[in-house]
Amino acid sequence: MHATPGTTFVTDASNREFLERYAAPGRIGLCGGTTIVDKAICRAERHLDDQGQWSCWSHAFLFQGKRQDGQHWVIESDLQVHRKHIQLGVQENRITKYHDEKLYSVLGVLDLGLAEGQVSELIRTGLDLVADRTRYSLRELVGTLIALKRTNLRARENLFARESSMFCSALVHHLFRKTGIDLAPGLELKHTTPEDIARTRLPHTSWILKREAAQSKLHGLKSRLKARARLHRMRHPRSDGD
């Protein structure tokens, strides 16, 4: 896990306690999920690490702060299924969705120390995208995963870019750029990954909830995948003409 000098690791809190302690308007939220899609994203982000380590982050969002209901809310671009109702795109959700420790094993909060006016601009821009029903783009996510393997593509337009659509980390990057803050200079907006946001070089403070059990499971999964790959190569050696 990449960490800056201003990073504090928290190991003695539940997801709920961690978020109640560190969530605040204008701060960035990061999480690592346990689904197959989440793990695929974390694995793809290994290309950003010098040692090829998997990322811990598969999703990014913006904290709005508490409302009249006493609940923290977030702005995010996500896919959610509620019984027969599907939400696919930029949306508002209660922070309680991230209290589920079985689904979200790692959490992070980044604070760039923004002024009140900057926070208001971030949230206002995000709410405009919610009202405009900006879509979540699976095809742009695929373009980003392709660019991770070919770094010369990361400064260029996403191969599958489309209008009025953004996936999670591209949304967060977009909101900050609209406020005059560039989290990753030189990176094409729609190639932004959660790991790029976590690695921002802008001065910030961050808190990471990291459970040893979750990390052990992640390392165990990686070891099993590597073992399978070695076994496959042994069973199916490439010929000299390949």
KANOR-V978109 format. One record per pair of residues at least 12 apart in sequence whose ideal C-beta (glycine too) atoms are under 8 Angstrom apart, sorted by the first residue. I is the first residue (numbers start at 1). J is the second residue. D is the distance in whole Angstrom. If there is no record, write none. Layout:
<<I | J | D> <I | J | D>>
This chain:
<<1 | 53 | 8> <1 | 56 | 5> <1 | 208 | 7> <1 | 210 | 7> <2 | 49 | 7> <2 | 195 | 7> <2 | 198 | 6> <2 | 199 | 5> <3 | 206 | 8> <3 | 208 | 7> <4 | 204 | 7> <4 | 206 | 7> <6 | 203 | 8> <6 | 204 | 6> <6 | 205 | 5> <6 | 206 | 6> <7 | 205 | 8> <7 | 206 | 5> <7 | 207 | 8> <7 | 208 | 6> <8 | 205 | 8> <8 | 206 | 7> <8 | 207 | 5> <8 | 208 | 7> <9 | 207 | 8> <9 | 208 | 5> <9 | 210 | 5> <10 | 207 | 6> <10 | 208 | 7> <10 | 209 | 5> <10 | 210 | 7> <11 | 209 | 8> <11 | 210 | 6> <11 | 211 | 7> <11 | 212 | 7> <13 | 209 | 6> <14 | 99 | 8> <14 | 101 | 7> <15 | 98 | 6> <15 | 99 | 5> <15 | 100 | 7> <15 | 101 | 5> <15 | 104 | 6> <15 | 107 | 6> <15 | 209 | 7> <16 | 96 | 8> <16 | 99 | 5> <18 | 107 | 6> <18 | 109 | 8> <18 | 207 | 7> <18 | 209 | 4> <19 | 72 | 7> <19 | 95 | 6> <19 | 98 | 6> <19 | 99 | 7> <19 | 107 | 7> <19 | 109 | 8> <20 | 72 | 8> <21 | 207 | 8> <22 | 109 | 4> <22 | 111 | 8> <22 | 207 | 5> <23 | 63 | 5> <23 | 65 | 8> <23 | 72 | 5> <23 | 95 | 6> <23 | 109 | 6> <24 | 63 | 6> <24 | 65 | 7> <24 | 111 | 7> <25 | 63 | 6> <25 | 64 | 6> <25 | 65 | 3> <25 | 119 | 5> <25 | 123 | 7> <26 | 62 | 7> <26 | 63 | 7> <26 | 112 | 8> <26 | 114 | 5> <26 | 118 | 7> <26 | 119 | 3> <26 | 122 | 6> <26 | 123 | 7> <27 | 62 | 8> <27 | 63 | 5> <27 | 109 | 5> <27 | 110 | 6> <27 | 111 | 5> <27 | 112 | 8> <28 | 60 | 6> <28 | 61 | 8> <28 | 62 | 6> <28 | 63 | 7> <28 | 109 | 7> <28 | 110 | 4> <28 | 111 | 8> <28 | 112 | 8> <28 | 172 | 6> <28 | 197 | 6> <29 | 60 | 7> <29 | 61 | 5> <29 | 62 | 7> <29 | 63 | 6> <29 | 74 | 6> <29 | 98 | 7> <29 | 107 | 7> <29 | 108 | 7> <29 | 109 | 6> <30 | 57 | 5> <30 | 59 | 7> <30 | 60 | 5> <30 | 107 | 7> <30 | 108 | 4> <30 | 109 | 7> <30 | 110 | 7> <30 | 194 | 6> <30 | 197 | 7> <30 | 198 | 6> <31 | 57 | 7> <31 | 58 | 7> <31 | 59 | 5> <31 | 60 | 8> <31 | 61 | 8> <31 | 98 | 6> <31 | 104 | 5> <31 | 106 | 7> <31 | 107 | 5> <31 | 108 | 7> <32 | 55 | 8> <32 | 56 | 5> <32 | 57 | 6> <32 | 58 | 5> <32 | 59 | 8> <32 | 104 | 7> <32 | 105 | 6> <32 | 106 | 4> <32 | 107 | 8> <32 | 214 | 8> <33 | 58 | 5> <33 | 59 | 6> <33 | 103 | 6> <33 | 104 | 6> <33 | 105 | 8> <34 | 102 | 7> <34 | 103 | 6> <34 | 104 | 8> <34 | 105 | 6> <35 | 103 | 7> <37 | 58 | 8> <38 | 58 | 4> <38 | 59 | 7> <39 | 58 | 8> <39 | 221 | 7> <41 | 55 | 8> <41 | 58 | 4> <41 | 145 | 8> <41 | 193 | 8> <41 | 194 | 7> <42 | 54 | 5> <42 | 55 | 5> <42 | 56 | 7> <42 | 57 | 7> <42 | 58 | 5> <42 | 218 | 8> <44 | 145 | 5> <44 | 148 | 5> <44 | 193 | 8> <45 | 57 | 7> <45 | 148 | 7> <45 | 193 | 5> <45 | 194 | 7> <45 | 195 | 4> <47 | 148 | 4> <47 | 149 | 6> <47 | 151 | 8> <48 | 148 | 7> <48 | 193 | 7> <48 | 195 | 5> <48 | 196 | 7> <48 | 199 | 7> <49 | 195 | 8> <54 | 218 | 7> <54 | 222 | 6> <55 | 193 | 7> <55 | 194 | 7> <55 | 195 | 4> <55 | 198 | 8> <56 | 106 | 5> <56 | 108 | 8> <56 | 198 | 8> <56 | 208 | 8> <56 | 210 | 8> <56 | 218 | 8> <57 | 106 | 8> <57 | 108 | 7> <57 | 193 | 8> <57 | 194 | 4> <57 | 195 | 5> <57 | 197 | 8> <57 | 198 | 5> <58 | 194 | 6> <59 | 76 | 8> <59 | 78 | 7> <59 | 168 | 5> <59 | 169 | 8> <59 | 194 | 6> <60 | 76 | 8> <60 | 168 | 5> <60 | 169 | 4> <60 | 171 | 8> <60 | 172 | 5> <60 | 194 | 5> <60 | 197 | 5> <61 | 74 | 5> <61 | 75 | 7> <61 | 76 | 4> <61 | 78 | 8> <61 | 168 | 7> <61 | 172 | 7> <62 | 74 | 6> <62 | 75 | 5> <62 | 76 | 7> <62 | 122 | 6> <62 | 123 | 7> <62 | 126 | 6> <62 | 171 | 8> <62 | 172 | 6> <62 | 175 | 6> <63 | 95 | 7> <63 | 109 | 8> <64 | 92 | 7> <64 | 123 | 6> <64 | 126 | 8> <65 | 123 | 8> <71 | 94 | 5> <71 | 95 | 7> <71 | 96 | 7> <72 | 94 | 7> <72 | 95 | 4> <73 | 92 | 6> <73 | 93 | 7> <73 | 94 | 6> <73 | 95 | 7> <74 | 92 | 7> <74 | 93 | 6> <74 | 94 | 8> <74 | 95 | 6> <75 | 90 | 7> <75 | 91 | 8> <75 | 92 | 6> <75 | 123 | 7> <75 | 126 | 4> <75 | 127 | 7> <75 | 129 | 8> <75 | 130 | 7> <75 | 171 | 8> <75 | 175 | 8> <76 | 90 | 7> <76 | 91 | 7> <76 | 93 | 7> <76 | 168 | 6> <76 | 171 | 7> <77 | 89 | 6> <77 | 90 | 5> <77 | 91 | 7> <77 | 134 | 7> <77 | 136 | 5> <77 | 166 | 5> <77 | 167 | 6> <77 | 168 | 5> <77 | 170 | 8> <77 | 171 | 4> <78 | 91 | 7> <78 | 93 | 8> <78 | 136 | 6> <78 | 168 | 6> <79 | 136 | 6> <80 | 93 | 7> <88 | 135 | 6> <88 | 136 | 5> <89 | 133 | 6> <89 | 134 | 6> <89 | 135 | 4> <89 | 136 | 5> <89 | 165 | 8> <90 | 126 | 7> <90 | 129 | 4> <90 | 130 | 5> <90 | 132 | 8> <90 | 133 | 8> <90 | 134 | 4> <90 | 135 | 8> <90 | 136 | 8> <90 | 166 | 7> <90 | 171 | 6> <91 | 130 | 6> <92 | 127 | 8> <92 | 130 | 6> <105 | 211 | 6> <105 | 214 | 4> <105 | 217 | 8> <105 | 218 | 8> <106 | 208 | 7> <106 | 209 | 7> <106 | 210 | 6> <106 | 211 | 7> <106 | 214 | 6> <107 | 208 | 7> <107 | 209 | 4> <108 | 198 | 7> <108 | 206 | 6> <108 | 207 | 7> <108 | 208 | 5> <108 | 209 | 7> <109 | 206 | 7> <109 | 207 | 5> <110 | 197 | 7> <110 | 198 | 7> <110 | 200 | 7> <110 | 204 | 5> <110 | 205 | 8> <110 | 206 | 5> <111 | 204 | 6> <111 | 205 | 5> <111 | 206 | 7> <112 | 181 | 7> <112 | 202 | 6> <112 | 203 | 7> <112 | 204 | 5> <113 | 203 | 7> <113 | 204 | 7> <113 | 205 | 7> <114 | 179 | 8> <114 | 181 | 8> <118 | 179 | 5> <118 | 180 | 8> <118 | 181 | 7> <121 | 178 | 7> <121 | 179 | 5> <122 | 175 | 5> <122 | 176 | 7> <122 | 178 | 8> <122 | 179 | 5> <125 | 175 | 5> <125 | 178 | 5> <125 | 179 | 7> <126 | 171 | 8> <126 | 175 | 5> <129 | 166 | 8> <129 | 171 | 7> <132 | 164 | 7> <134 | 164 | 6> <134 | 165 | 6> <134 | 166 | 6> <134 | 171 | 8> <135 | 164 | 6> <135 | 165 | 4> <135 | 166 | 8> <136 | 165 | 7> <136 | 166 | 7> <136 | 167 | 6> <136 | 168 | 8> <137 | 160 | 8> <137 | 162 | 6> <137 | 165 | 4> <137 | 166 | 6> <137 | 167 | 6> <137 | 190 | 8> <138 | 167 | 8> <139 | 160 | 4> <139 | 162 | 7> <140 | 158 | 5> <140 | 160 | 5> <140 | 161 | 6> <140 | 162 | 7> <140 | 165 | 6> <140 | 166 | 7> <140 | 167 | 6> <140 | 170 | 7> <140 | 190 | 5> <141 | 167 | 5> <142 | 160 | 6> <143 | 158 | 4> <143 | 159 | 4> <143 | 160 | 4> <143 | 161 | 7> <143 | 190 | 7> <143 | 191 | 7> <144 | 158 | 7> <144 | 167 | 8> <144 | 170 | 8> <144 | 190 | 7> <144 | 191 | 5> <144 | 192 | 8> <144 | 193 | 6> <146 | 159 | 6> <147 | 159 | 8> <147 | 188 | 8> <147 | 191 | 5> <148 | 193 | 7> <153 | 191 | 7> <154 | 187 | 6> <154 | 188 | 6> <154 | 191 | 5> <155 | 186 | 6> <155 | 187 | 7> <155 | 188 | 6> <155 | 191 | 8> <156 | 188 | 6> <157 | 188 | 6> <157 | 190 | 7> <158 | 188 | 6> <158 | 190 | 4> <158 | 191 | 6> <161 | 190 | 5> <166 | 190 | 7> <167 | 190 | 8> <168 | 194 | 7> <169 | 192 | 5> <169 | 193 | 5> <169 | 194 | 5> <169 | 196 | 7> <169 | 197 | 6> <170 | 189 | 6> <170 | 190 | 5> <170 | 191 | 8> <170 | 192 | 5> <172 | 192 | 8> <172 | 197 | 6> <173 | 187 | 8> <173 | 189 | 6> <173 | 192 | 4> <173 | 196 | 8> <173 | 197 | 7> <174 | 189 | 6> <177 | 189 | 7> <181 | 202 | 7> <182 | 202 | 8> <183 | 196 | 7> <183 | 197 | 6> <183 | 200 | 5> <183 | 202 | 7> <184 | 196 | 5> <184 | 197 | 7> <184 | 199 | 8> <184 | 200 | 6>>
